[in-house]
Amino acid sequence: MAAAVVLAVALGRWAWNGQPTRLEHVALGLGIAALVTGWAFWSGWPLVFGLTAAGLALEYRRRVGSLSARSTIGLVLGLLAFTAGAFLCVVG
């Protein structure tokens, strides 16, 4: 899980310091990564990537004023992976 946190922080800082389009691209990428790593819910990767994707998508909304299609998909995928991973960790 430490590797996921380091990777999410590095990508998040890189996106945060760039243009808003970088935020939406990284949010989408992390949302997809969270969904792909969902099968390994016990590792914490979907939780970390999912919340980072959601945070970056919401920061995009704060900067631009609305969500784009990419940031919306990143937000939905990230929250879906986070919710599923958290549910499976609690139940399983």
Backbone hydrogen bonds in HBPLUS format (Angstrom, degrees):
<---DONOR---> <-ACCEPTOR-->    atom                        ^
c    i                          cat <-CA-CA->   ^        H-A-AA   ^      H-
h    n   atom  resd res      DA  || num        DHA   H-A  angle D-A-AA Bond
n    s   type  num  typ     dist DA aas  dist angle  dist       angle   num
A0004-ALA N   A0001-MET O   3.08 MM   3  5.09 117.5  2.49  94.9 110.1     1
A0005-VAL N   A0001-MET O   3.03 MM   4  6.38 155.9  2.09 152.8 159.1     2
A0006-VAL N   A0002-ALA O   2.97 MM   4  6.21 163.5  2.00 151.0 155.2     3
A0007-LEU N   A0003-ALA O   2.94 MM   4  6.08 163.5  1.97 148.1 152.8     4
A0008-ALA N   A0004-ALA O   2.85 MM   4  5.95 160.7  1.89 147.6 153.4     5
A0009-VAL N   A0005-VAL O   2.88 MM   4  5.97 160.7  1.91 150.0 155.4     6
A0010-ALA N   A0006-VAL O   2.98 MM   4  6.10 161.0  2.01 146.0 151.6     7
A0011-LEU N   A0007-LEU O   2.95 MM   4  6.12 169.3  1.97 151.6 154.6     8
A0012-GLY N   A0008-ALA O   2.79 MM   4  5.75 154.3  1.86 141.9 150.5     9
A0013-ARG N   A0009-VAL O   2.88 MM   4  5.96 163.0  1.91 149.3 153.1    10
A0014-TRP N   A0010-ALA O   3.09 MM   4  6.19 159.3  2.14 144.0 150.0    11
A0015-ALA N   A0011-LEU O   2.91 MM   4  6.09 159.8  1.95 149.4 154.7    12
A0016-TRP N   A0012-GLY O   2.81 MM   4  5.88 158.7  1.85 148.2 155.0    13
A0017-ASN N   A0013-ARG O   3.08 MM   4  6.14 151.5  2.17 145.5 150.7    14
A0018-GLY N   A0015-ALA O   3.13 MM   3  5.27 159.7  2.18 106.5 112.7    15
A0022-ARG N   A0019-GLN O   2.99 MM   3  5.45 134.1  2.20 110.2 122.0    16
A0023-LEU N   A0020-PRO O   3.05 MM   3  5.03 118.4  2.45  94.0 109.2    17
A0024-GLU N   A0020-PRO O   3.15 MM   4  6.58 157.5  2.21 153.4 157.6    18
A0025-HIS N   A0021-THR O   3.06 MM   4  6.26 157.0  2.12 146.0 152.2    19
A0026-VAL N   A0022-ARG O   2.97 MM   4  6.09 166.4  1.99 152.3 155.8    20
A0027-ALA N   A0023-LEU O   2.88 MM   4  5.99 155.7  1.94 147.1 154.8    21
A0028-LEU N   A0024-GLU O   3.01 MM   4  6.12 157.1  2.06 141.4 147.1    22
A0029-GLY N   A0025-HIS O   2.95 MM   4  6.17 162.2  1.98 146.6 152.0    23
A0030-LEU N   A0026-VAL O   2.82 MM   4  5.97 163.2  1.85 152.2 156.5    24
A0031-GLY N   A0027-ALA O   2.88 MM   4  5.96 146.2  1.99 140.8 150.7    25
A0032-ILE N   A0028-LEU O   2.98 MM   4  6.23 158.1  2.02 150.9 155.8    26
A0033-ALA N   A0029-GLY O   2.90 MM   4  6.13 157.8  1.95 144.0 151.0    27
A0034-ALA N   A0030-LEU O   2.78 MM   4  5.92 150.8  1.87 142.4 150.2    28
A0035-LEU N   A0031-GLY O   3.05 MM   4  6.28 153.7  2.13 141.7 148.4    29
A0036-VAL N   A0032-ILE O   2.87 MM   4  6.11 158.8  1.91 153.0 159.1    30
A0037-THR N   A0033-ALA O   2.94 MM   4  6.05 156.2  2.00 147.2 153.0    31
A0038-GLY N   A0035-LEU O   3.20 MM   3  5.07 157.0  2.25 100.2 105.9    32
A0040-ALA N   A0037-THR O   3.04 MM   3  5.63 150.0  2.13 115.8 123.9    33
A0043-SER N   A0040-ALA O   2.98 MM   3  5.70 160.8  2.02 121.9 127.8    34
A0044-GLY N   A0041-PHE O   3.38 MM   3  5.84 154.5  2.45 110.2 116.0    35
A0048-VAL N   A0044-GLY O   3.04 MM   4  6.28 167.3  2.06 160.3 162.9    36
A0049-PHE N   A0045-TRP O   2.90 MM   4  5.94 171.4  1.91 161.7 163.3    37
A0050-GLY N   A0046-PRO O   2.88 MM   4  5.51 147.2  1.99 127.9 138.2    38
A0051-LEU N   A0047-LEU O   3.11 MM   4  6.18 167.1  2.13 144.8 148.0    39
A0052-THR N   A0048-VAL O   3.05 MM   4  6.16 155.5  2.11 146.6 154.1    40
A0053-ALA N   A0049-PHE O   2.89 MM   4  6.00 157.7  1.94 146.7 152.7    41
A0054-ALA N   A0050-GLY O   3.03 MM   4  6.25 158.7  2.07 145.8 151.6    42
A0055-GLY N   A0051-LEU O   2.91 MM   4  6.05 158.7  1.96 144.8 150.8    43
A0056-LEU N   A0052-THR O   2.97 MM   4  6.15 159.3  2.01 149.9 154.9    44
A0057-ALA N   A0053-ALA O   2.98 MM   4  6.13 155.9  2.03 146.8 153.7    45
A0058-LEU N   A0054-ALA O   2.96 MM   4  6.16 156.2  2.02 148.1 154.4    46
A0059-GLU N   A0055-GLY O   2.93 MM   4  6.12 143.5  2.06 139.9 150.3    47
A0060-TYR N   A0056-LEU O   2.92 MM   4  6.16 148.5  2.02 142.4 150.8    48
A0061-ARG N   A0057-ALA O   3.07 MM   4  6.41 152.7  2.14 141.3 148.2    49
A0062-ARG N   A0058-LEU O   2.95 MM   4  6.23 149.4  2.04 140.0 148.3    50
A0063-ARG N   A0059-GLU O   2.96 MM   4  6.21 156.6  2.02 150.1 155.4    51
A0064-VAL N   A0060-TYR O   2.91 MM   4  6.01 168.1  1.93 157.9 161.1    52
A0065-GLY N   A0061-ARG O   2.74 MM   4  5.06 144.7  1.86 129.8 141.8    53
A0072-THR N   A0068-SER O   2.92 MM   4  5.99 151.0  2.00 144.0 152.4    54
A0073-ILE N   A0069-ALA O   2.97 MM   4  6.17 160.1  2.01 148.7 153.6    55
A0074-GLY N   A0070-ARG O   2.92 MM   4  6.14 161.6  1.96 149.4 155.0    56
A0075-LEU N   A0071-SER O   2.86 MM   4  5.98 153.1  1.93 141.2 148.6    57
A0076-VAL N   A0072-THR O   2.90 MM   4  6.11 167.2  1.92 152.9 155.8    58
A0077-LEU N   A0073-ILE O   2.87 MM   4  5.97 171.2  1.88 154.7 157.7    59
A0078-GLY N   A0074-GLY O   2.92 MM   4  5.85 157.8  1.97 140.9 148.0    60
A0079-LEU N   A0075-LEU O   2.96 MM   4  6.08 166.4  1.98 150.2 154.1    61
A0080-LEU N   A0076-VAL O   2.86 MM   4  5.91 154.2  1.93 147.0 155.0    62
A0081-ALA N   A0077-LEU O   2.91 MM   4  6.04 165.6  1.93 149.5 153.1    63
A0082-PHE N   A0078-GLY O   2.91 MM   4  6.05 157.3  1.96 145.5 152.6    64
A0083-THR N   A0079-LEU O   2.88 MM   4  5.93 165.8  1.90 146.1 150.2    65
A0084-ALA N   A0080-LEU O   2.95 MM   4  6.08 167.6  1.96 150.8 154.7    66
A0085-GLY N   A0081-ALA O   2.88 MM   4  5.89 161.9  1.91 145.2 151.1    67
A0086-ALA N   A0082-PHE O   2.85 MM   4  5.98 161.7  1.89 151.1 156.3    68
A0087-PHE N   A0083-THR O   2.92 MM   4  6.02 161.1  1.95 148.2 153.9    69
A0088-LEU N   A0084-ALA O   2.92 MM   4  6.08 164.7  1.94 151.4 155.5    70
A0089-CYS N   A0085-GLY O   2.96 MM   4  6.08 148.3  2.06 142.4 151.2    71
A0090-VAL N   A0086-ALA O   3.05 MM   4  6.24 153.3  2.12 146.8 153.1    72
A0091-VAL N   A0087-PHE O   2.88 MM   4  6.03 170.1  1.89 156.8 160.0    73
A0092-GLY N   A0088-LEU O   2.74 MM   4  5.30 150.6  1.82 132.0 142.3    74
